C-alpha cells in the first residue's frame, strides 16, 4: 500500500511505469532495444501460454467454442443489390454466447487466471465497455476482487445509455465501479487505484489479454474448415483499440490461414474528439469508432501498459468505415431478418460486411468476427432517443452523402444505401512510422537496420516504404 506517497496528478503519473510493472508482474525492459525497435514477438511469447493452454483456461469458465452462424437472409438481401454472381456468404461468430456476452471474455479469462496464478487478490481494469463486464465475470469465477474504472459522464453528470448499462452489468457481476467524467483522470485514477490496492492490472492491452483473443481467430478457421471445407476469404473485425483485430489475425495465422484477408471496420466519427466534454455525448456509440480506432492504430502505446500488445497495423489488410445511421439500421436488420438481437459493436463490422459482400463472388466466405450481448441501454431506441435529447437531427436519407458526426444521424432510405468507405491505410501507416521515430527521440541518421525492419513489420509494409516515408 502506497499510502505515504504523494497522490497528486503529476506525482502519480511520474510513477506510472513502476506502478504498471508491479501491477502486471511483467518487466518490459528486456524487450526494448534502446532505439525505435522493440521485440514484439518476444513480448507475446513471455506469457508462456500456448494456444492449447489458453483454450483450457477459457473452457473452464464458459468462454470460447462459440457458434459460427450463417446469415442466410442477410446474404440473400446483399445479393439483391450485387451484380449477378456476386454476394459472398456472410457468417458471424456469435461471441454473445460467452459468459458475459462478448469476445472480451477471452481477454479477461486469461488475465484473471494469470492474476490468480501470481497470487494477486484482485484485478483492476480501465474501460467503459464490455471488457468491464468480462473482467467482473471472470474475477467472480476466480474468487478475485474486481474494480472497474469507467469514463462515464460529461461535466454535467450525464452518461450515455450504453455506458450506464455496462456499469450496471459490472456491478451486477460483483465489481466495484468507479465512474469518472471524460478527461485525463481515467489513467491517473487507474494508476492510483492499482498502487493503493496492489491488484493486478487486467489491461485490455497486455500480452495476456491479446493472447486470449487468438483462440477466436483459430476457432473461425477450424469451424470454416469443418462446415465449409476451406478457409474464410475475408474476416471483418470491428476496430477500436485494436485488440480484436490483432488477436483474431494472430489466431488465423496460427491456424495456417495465410491467404485470409483481415479488414478493420469502424464507425466514422471524424470531427469529434473523444477527449472533449462537449463531444462526449454527441456520438451514438461508445466503441468501434474512428475516435479510438485511428489514434490507437497510429500510436498504440498510449495505453495503461508500457507497450501495447494490440498492434492492428501489423495485420490489417484494409480499413473501412461506415456511418452511425448505417450500423443502427443494421442492428435492426439483424434482429428482423435473422432473429438475432445483438449489441452495437459487432454490428459495426456486420454493416461493413453487408457492403463488402456485394463486391465478392457468391461462393466467397466472409466472416464477421463477433457479436455482443445487448441490454436496455444498448438498444438502438434509447440511443436514438438520447441523440435527440442532445440536439442530433435524425432522418432517413443517404448516409454517405449527408452524415455529419455530432450533428445528425442519417438512417439509410433502404439497404442499397449501406456503403462502406475505404480509409487511406497508407496514411495511417506513415503516421505510425513517424510517431514511433518521434516518440523514441532517435535522429533519422541513427536509425538501425533493426529499427527499419521493426517499422516495416509494425505497418505490414517493407523497408522501402519506411525509407520513403522518412525521406531516407
ChimeraX attribute file (.defattr): number of C-alpha atoms within 10 A of each C-alpha:
attribute: neighborCount
match mode: 1-to-1
recipient: residues
	/A:1	9
	/A:2	12
	/A:3	8
	/A:4	6
	/A:5	11
	/A:6	10
	/A:7	15
	/A:8	10
	/A:9	14
	/A:10	11
	/A:11	12
	/A:12	19
	/A:13	17
	/A:14	10
	/A:15	13
	/A:16	20
	/A:17	17
	/A:18	14
	/A:19	21
	/A:20	23
	/A:21	17
	/A:22	16
	/A:23	24
	/A:24	23
	/A:25	14
	/A:26	14
	/A:27	15
	/A:28	18
	/A:29	11
	/A:30	10
	/A:31	16
	/A:32	14
	/A:33	12
	/A:34	10
	/A:35	16
	/A:36	21
	/A:37	22
	/A:38	20
	/A:39	13
	/A:40	19
	/A:41	11
	/A:42	11
	/A:43	22
	/A:44	16
	/A:45	13
	/A:46	15
	/A:47	16
	/A:48	10
	/A:49	17
	/A:50	11
	/A:51	17
	/A:52	10
	/A:53	12
	/A:54	22
	/A:55	21
	/A:56	13
	/A:57	21
	/A:58	25
	/A:59	14
	/A:60	11
	/A:61	18
	/A:62	18
	/A:63	26
	/A:64	27
	/A:65	19
	/A:66	19
	/A:67	15
	/A:68	20
	/A:69	13
	/A:70	17
	/A:71	18
	/A:72	14
	/A:73	15
	/A:74	21
	/A:75	20
	/A:76	15
	/A:77	16
	/A:78	25
	/A:79	24
	/A:80	15
	/A:81	15
	/A:82	20
	/A:83	12
	/A:84	11
	/A:85	12
	/A:86	19
	/A:87	28
	/A:88	27
	/A:89	25
	/A:90	27
	/A:91	25
	/A:92	24
	/A:93	25
	/A:94	25
	/A:95	28
	/A:96	23
	/A:97	19
	/A:98	22
	/A:99	21
	/A:100	26
	/A:101	23
	/A:102	25
	/A:103	31
	/A:104	29
	/A:105	32
	/A:106	34
	/A:107	32
	/A:108	31
	/A:109	33
	/A:110	28
	/A:111	29
	/A:112	33
	/A:113	21
	/A:114	21
	/A:115	24
	/A:116	18
	/A:117	9
	/A:118	12
	/A:119	12
	/A:120	20
	/A:121	17
	/A:122	23
	/A:123	27
	/A:124	30
	/A:125	26
	/A:126	25
	/A:127	21
	/A:128	23
	/A:129	22
	/A:130	24
	/A:131	27
	/A:132	32
	/A:133	30
	/A:134	27
	/A:135	34
	/A:136	32
	/A:137	27
	/A:138	28
	/A:139	28
	/A:140	17
	/A:141	16
	/A:142	17
	/A:143	12
	/A:144	24
	/A:145	17
	/A:146	28
	/A:147	26
	/A:148	27
	/A:149	22
	/A:150	25
	/A:151	22
	/A:152	26
	/A:153	20
	/A:154	19
	/A:155	13
	/A:156	8
	/A:157	9
	/A:158	13
	/A:159	20
	/A:160	23
	/A:161	22
	/A:162	25
	/A:163	23
	/A:164	21
	/A:165	19
	/A:166	25
	/A:167	27
	/A:168	14
	/A:169	20
	/A:170	26
	/A:171	17
	/A:172	13
	/A:173	21
	/A:174	17
	/A:175	25
	/A:176	17
	/A:177	20
	/A:178	17
	/A:179	17
	/A:180	20
	/A:181	19
	/A:182	20
	/A:183	17
	/A:184	12
	/A:185	13
	/A:186	20
	/A:187	19
	/A:188	20
	/A:189	20
	/A:190	24
	/A:191	24
	/A:192	21
	/A:193	20
	/A:194	25
	/A:195	23
	/A:196	15
	/A:197	17
	/A:198	19
	/A:199	24
	/A:200	29
	/A:201	30
	/A:202	30
	/A:203	27
	/A:204	28
	/A:205	24
	/A:206	26
	/A:207	26
	/A:208	30
	/A:209	27
	/A:210	31
	/A:211	29
	/A:212	30
	/A:213	29
	/A:214	28
	/A:215	26
	/A:216	27
	/A:217	25
	/A:218	22
	/A:219	21
	/A:220	28
	/A:221	24
	/A:222	18
	/A:223	19
	/A:224	17
	/A:225	13
	/A:226	11
	/A:227	9
	/A:228	11
	/A:229	10
	/A:230	14
	/A:231	23
	/A:232	24
	/A:233	17
	/A:234	23
	/A:235	27
	/A:236	30
	/A:237	33
	/A:238	33
	/A:239	32
	/A:240	26
	/A:241	27
	/A:242	28
	/A:243	29
	/A:244	27
	/A:245	32
	/A:246	26
	/A:247	28
	/A:248	28
	/A:249	29
	/A:250	22
	/A:251	24
	/A:252	27
	/A:253	18
	/A:254	16
	/A:255	18
	/A:256	13
	/A:257	20
	/A:258	11
	/A:259	12
	/A:260	19
	/A:261	18
	/A:262	24
	/A:263	24
	/A:264	28
	/A:265	33
	/A:266	31
	/A:267	32
	/A:268	22
	/A:269	25
	/A:270	13
	/A:271	12
	/A:272	18
	/A:273	14
	/A:274	18
	/A:275	12
	/A:276	12
	/A:277	16
	/A:278	14
	/A:279	16
	/A:280	25
	/A:281	23
	/A:282	22
	/A:283	24
	/A:284	27
	/A:285	23
	/A:286	22
	/A:287	23
	/A:288	27
	/A:289	26
	/A:290	25
	/A:291	22
	/A:292	20
	/A:293	24
	/A:294	19
	/A:295	17
	/A:296	24
	/A:297	25
	/A:298	22
	/A:299	19
	/A:300	22
	/A:301	19
	/A:302	11
	/A:303	17
	/A:304	23
	/A:305	22
	/A:306	18
	/A:307	20
	/A:308	24
	/A:309	25
	/A:310	25
	/A:311	27
	/A:312	28
	/A:313	27
	/A:314	20
	/A:315	22
	/A:316	22
	/A:317	15
	/A:318	17
	/A:319	24
	/A:320	24
	/A:321	25
	/A:322	26
	/A:323	29
	/A:324	26
	/A:325	26
	/A:326	28
	/A:327	27
	/A:328	26
	/A:329	20
	/A:330	24
	/A:331	24
	/A:332	18
	/A:333	19
	/A:334	19
	/A:335	12
	/A:336	13
	/A:337	13
	/A:338	14
	/A:339	11
	/A:340	15
	/A:341	19
	/A:342	23
	/A:343	23
	/A:344	26
	/A:345	30
	/A:346	30
	/A:347	29
	/A:348	33
	/A:349	31
	/A:350	29
	/A:351	30
	/A:352	30
	/A:353	31
	/A:354	27
	/A:355	23
	/A:356	22
	/A:357	24
	/A:358	24
	/A:359	16
	/A:360	21
	/A:361	17
	/A:362	18
	/A:363	12
	/A:364	16
	/A:365	23
	/A:366	26
	/A:367	29
	/A:368	28
	/A:369	26
	/A:370	26
	/A:371	27
	/A:372	23
	/A:373	21
	/A:374	20
	/A:375	13
	/A:376	14
	/A:377	18
	/A:378	23
	/A:379	19
	/A:380	21
	/A:381	12
	/A:382	16
	/A:383	20
	/A:384	18
	/A:385	14
	/A:386	19
	/A:387	22
	/A:388	15
	/A:389	12
	/A:390	14
	/A:391	12
	/A:392	20
	/A:393	15
	/A:394	16
	/A:395	14
	/A:396	13
	/A:397	17
	/A:398	19
	/A:399	23
	/A:400	18
	/A:401	9
	/A:402	14
	/A:403	20
	/A:404	20
	/A:405	21
	/A:406	22
	/A:407	15
	/A:408	21
	/A:409	27
	/A:410	25
	/A:411	25
	/A:412	23
	/A:413	15
	/A:414	11
	/A:415	18
	/A:416	15
	/A:417	17
	/A:418	25
	/A:419	23
	/A:420	22
	/A:421	16
	/A:422	12
	/A:423	16
	/A:424	11
	/A:425	16
	/A:426	15
	/A:427	11
	/A:428	19
	/A:429	24
	/A:430	19
	/A:431	17
	/A:432	22
	/A:433	24
	/A:434	17
	/A:435	14
	/A:436	21
	/A:437	19
	/A:438	13
	/A:439	11
	/A:440	12
	/A:441	11
	/A:442	15
	/A:443	10
	/A:444	13
	/A:445	7
	/A:446	9
	/A:447	14
	/A:448	14
	/A:449	11
	/A:450	14
	/A:451	20
	/A:452	20
	/A:453	16
	/A:454	21
	/A:455	28
	/A:456	20
	/A:457	17
	/A:458	21
	/A:459	26
	/A:460	16
	/A:461	16
	/A:462	15
	/A:463	16
	/A:464	13
	/A:465	19
	/A:466	23
	/A:467	15
	/A:468	10
	/A:469	16
	/A:470	13
	/A:471	8
	/A:472	9
